[in-house]
Amino acid sequence: MSASFKDYLNSYEFNAKLLGVDETVSYTPITTSQLKKLLVHENEQDREILENAFDKVMNESITSDHDVKNMYLQDRFYLLVEMRKNSKGKLYQFSFKCPKCENFVYHSVDLGELPYTCRNDKADPWVNLTENISIMLDFITRNDQIEAYNKLKEVQYQSQGQKDADYATYTLANSIKGITSPAGEEYEISLEDKVYLLDNVSAGGYDEIKSWYDDNNFGLDFTFSLNCMHCSFSQKQNIPLHDFFT
């Protein structure tokens, strides 16, 4: 069969070394057809539907033996930004409403210049909660997040606040990979038992868990300094994602 122009479309391949594990992901740029799939969900209010759309598009672009659902959330997001850089360019322009004067401020961010932190693989994963109980922690993967979302579907919530609180508990519970106590070591632990532990640990023990994440966190610093040209307001903000691929 003779060659055609189709053999040369999207023929470039890029590599991204993940920040949380010593692995390199190969991928091709996101195509116009894939962007259309994302734009369908441009105004989607259900975060999980949007995340599933990102999963599908990212996995379609990955050419190495990787699945974004098995990645740490930090690595998945870092890879998403890398894909955007090599699909639409490093420059990301967006507008931001100043919370003080309510005027819109326009910004440009060079995605290639964003700082990042690699995971410290020498960090001790064990945290002492009490004299008798210690837990082994790891960071959340996309699969862990999906399981937390699925648990939320089992409950009819009366308020968004309660739903958000349960989501935080479920995701944090999924970060527990082991428990050691006078009864022995446990590694096959149900999500229900992990949630029970979090719900019944002391406030001091809970703070130890949060401190572990603060001390060992890694990933891309996806923030910018908002300096309003219309007033004196200045503050560090998260870079908005609503027009990230448009």
Secondary structure, 3 states (H helix, E strand, C coil): CCCCHHHHCCCCCEEEECCCCCCEEEECCCCHHHHHHHHCCCCCCCHHHHHHHHHHHHHHHECCCCCHHHCEHHHHHHHHHHHHHHHHCCEEEEEEECCCCCCEEEEEEEHHHCCEECCCCCCCCEEECCCCCEEEECCCEHHHHHHHHHHHCCCCCCCHHHHHHHHHHHHHHCCEEEEEECCEEECCCCHHHHHHHHHHCCHHHHHHHHHHHHHHCCEECCEEEEECCCCCCEEEEECCCCCCCC
